[in-house]
Structures are given as C-alpha cells and as structure tokens.
Amino acid sequence: MNVISQQVTICNKLGLHARAATKLAQLSQKFAAKITLELAGKEADAGSIMALMLLAGGQGKMVNITAQGKDAQLALAEICQLISDKFDEAE
C-alpha cells in the first residue's frame, strides 16, 4: 500500500487548538486514506478532534503527517496546505 509522509511546522499562533483540530479532522475525513499525525513520539488519528488536541501541537512545533491508501497523495497535500495556511485563521 502507498504510504507517504511529510513534516510541517505548525505556524498559527494558537497551535492545534479546538477550532484548528476540528478543521483538520473534517478535512481528513473527506479522504479514504488513513492519516496520522505524530509529534514528540505521540501519534494521533487525524480524523479525531480529541486525539489531535491531545498532541498539544503548539506554534513552532514540527509534526509528521503520514497518509496511506488510495488518495494518500491528495490528502497529504491538502492537509499540509491547511497547516501552512495557518488553518485559515486571521491572527
């Protein structure tokens, strides 16, 4: 199975807080691929808001995103874009 991963830096001021985690979870649920985020040895299912918030991903933290499955490439690209766009938050 196709497994790809990429590291990105969380750059929004509030980090992976409730609203950002919700956006990320909703986006990842659109894909058939299994998507996980890993930060400081902890792993979370990208489709779970609570799991994402428990990662405590603050501003400046590096997170590794792994996607595997049919649309893994597209899923990874869109999730990385969302994080790079600071979760579309006005800071």
N, C-alpha and C positions, 0 to 999 in steps of 0.2 A: 504494500500500500504506500502511496505517496505521502511522505512525511517531510514537512518543511518547517523551518523556524527562523525567527529574526529577533534581534534585540532592538528595543526602542527605549528612549528616555521619556519618562512622564514629565511633561513640561508645564502643565497647567498649575496655577498657584495652589489650588486646594487638593491636588493629587487625585487619587482614586476614591473620592468620597461618594456619597449615595447617588447623586444625580449622574456623575460620570460612570459609576458602576452600572447603573440602570441602562444608560445609553449603550455601553459596551455589551452588556448581556443581551439587550434587544437586537443589536446588530449581529452578534454571533449566532443567535437563534435562527436567523434567516438562512443560514448555510447548513448543508448536510455534513460538512466536515466537523470533526471533533477538535475543539480549540481549547488549549490550556494556556494559562499564564503562570510563569514561575518567577518568584522574587525571593532572594535570600534563602533558598532551599525549601521554600513553601510553594506548593502548586495549587492552582485553583481552576475549576471548570469555568470557562469564560461565559457560559450561559447562566451561571448562578450569581445573582447580585450579592448575596451574603458571603459566598466564598471569595468573590473579588474584593469586597470590603475588608475581609479578614487578612488579606495580603498586606494591608496598611501601606499601600504604594504612595509615598509622598512625592512632592515635587523634586525632580533631580534623580530619582531612583531609576535604575535600569531594570527593565522587565523583559523576560524572554517569552516570546509568543510562539507556540507550536500548533500547527494545524495539520491534520491528516484526514484524507478522504477525497471524495470526488471533486469538490470545489475548493480545495485547500488553498490553492494559489490566490484565487479571488478573495477568499475570506481573510487570508493573511494581509493582503494588500489593503483591503478596506479597513481592517482593524488598526493597522499601523497608521493609516491616513487619519482615522478618528483621533488617535492619541497625539499625532503630530499637530493636528488642528486644535489641540487643547480641548477636546470634547465639545467644540463649537461654543465654548463659554467666553463671554466678554469679561475680561479681567480688569 
